[in-house]
Amino acid sequence: MIHDYRQSFFFLVRISDLRERLTLSFGAHSHFPTDIAISELGSKTVNEALAAGLEADEIWKAVCRAHPKETEKYRY
């Protein structure tokens, strides 16, 4: 079986983009990804949603809807 590294690369870039947007919106030392559950994500935190296999872009959109003021500058 041949592994397609391009697919993995794009997945990693999308997660890193999510992490960067969270940092820009909530601060570098924020506990938001580990402590704040979002109802649209099934009451999961960002980290739990990623671990459950949700797409990074869908997670970010849910964060934007739940926290519009904080994410205003960095929306998709």
C-alpha positions, 0 to 999 in steps of 0.5 A: 500500500502506497501512502499519499503524503500529499493528502496528509500534508493538506490535512496537517496544514488545515489543522495548523491553520485552525490552531493559528486562527485560535491563537490569533483570536483567543491569545497564545496562552489561551486554554480555549482548545482544551477547555471550552465546549461548543454545542454545535460540535456535540459539546466537544472542545476543539481538541476533542472534535479534532480527535473525533475526526471532525474537519478543521474547517468545520470546527473553525466555522462552529467556533466563529458562530459560537464566538463571533466577536472574538473571531471577527477578523479571522473568519473564512 
